[in-house]
Amino acid sequence: MRDARCPGVENYKTPIIIDKICPNCGAEVELFSVDTEMPCENCGFVVYNDTMSCVKWCKYARNCFGDELYEKLNKLAKEDAA
């Protein structure tokens, strides 16, 4: 059973804007907390949303995020670990 107060999923239910700096050109890149990656509008370099998530460790993460988003985030987490 999912805890409605789960802090890990809140930014995915109500997405927030995250500002990142492109490591290639230094431009600011805006992405939503539900985006896993976003190309830089200035140079095209792909900037990743590296926000740590409970999807990596919580046994209830699939229930909180839903199957599709859970799989997407889990795949990204595994790629980052490689």
C-alpha positions as CSV (number, residue, x, y, z in Angstrom):
1,M,0.0,0.0,0.0
2,R,1.4,3.4,-1.0
3,D,1.9,6.1,1.5
4,A,0.2,9.3,0.2
5,R,2.8,11.4,1.9
6,C,5.7,9.8,0.1
7,P,8.2,12.6,-0.5
8,G,10.0,10.8,-3.4
9,V,7.0,10.9,-5.8
10,E,5.7,14.4,-5.1
11,N,7.9,16.1,-7.8
12,Y,6.6,13.6,-10.3
13,K,2.9,14.0,-9.5
14,T,3.2,17.8,-9.5
15,P,6.3,18.4,-11.8
16,I,8.6,21.2,-10.9
17,I,11.1,23.0,-13.2
18,I,14.7,22.1,-12.7
19,D,17.5,24.4,-14.0
20,K,20.7,22.7,-15.1
21,I,23.8,24.1,-16.6
22,C,24.9,22.5,-19.9
23,P,28.4,21.0,-19.3
24,N,29.2,21.6,-22.9
25,C,28.5,25.3,-23.4
26,G,27.4,26.6,-20.0
27,A,23.9,27.6,-21.1
28,E,21.0,27.1,-18.7
29,V,18.7,24.2,-19.5
30,E,15.2,23.9,-18.1
31,L,13.6,20.6,-17.7
32,F,10.7,19.3,-15.7
33,S,11.3,16.9,-12.8
34,V,9.5,14.1,-14.8
35,D,12.0,14.5,-17.7
36,T,15.0,12.2,-17.7
37,E,16.9,14.2,-20.3
38,M,16.7,17.4,-22.4
39,P,18.8,18.7,-25.3
40,C,20.4,22.0,-24.7
41,E,18.7,24.6,-27.0
42,N,22.1,26.3,-27.5
43,C,24.3,23.5,-28.6
44,G,22.2,20.3,-28.6
45,F,24.2,18.5,-25.9
46,V,21.9,16.1,-23.9
47,V,21.6,17.2,-20.3
48,Y,20.3,14.5,-17.9
49,N,18.1,14.9,-14.8
50,D,20.3,13.3,-12.3
51,T,18.1,14.0,-9.3
52,M,18.3,11.1,-6.9
53,S,15.1,9.2,-6.6
54,C,13.7,6.5,-4.3
55,V,13.0,4.5,-7.5
56,K,16.5,3.1,-6.9
57,W,15.8,1.6,-3.5
58,C,12.2,1.8,-2.4
59,K,10.2,-1.5,-2.7
60,Y,7.0,0.5,-3.3
61,A,8.4,2.7,-6.0
62,R,6.6,0.9,-8.8
63,N,3.3,1.5,-7.0
64,C,4.0,5.2,-6.5
65,F,5.3,6.0,-10.0
66,G,3.3,3.6,-12.1
67,D,4.8,1.0,-14.4
68,E,5.8,3.2,-17.3
69,L,7.6,6.0,-15.3
70,Y,9.1,3.4,-13.0
71,E,10.7,1.5,-15.9
72,K,11.9,4.7,-17.5
73,L,13.5,6.0,-14.3
74,N,14.9,2.6,-13.4
75,K,16.5,2.2,-16.8
76,L,18.1,5.7,-16.5
77,A,19.4,4.8,-13.0
78,K,21.0,1.6,-14.3
79,E,22.6,3.5,-17.2
80,D,24.1,6.0,-14.7
81,A,25.5,3.2,-12.6
82,A,27.3,1.6,-15.6
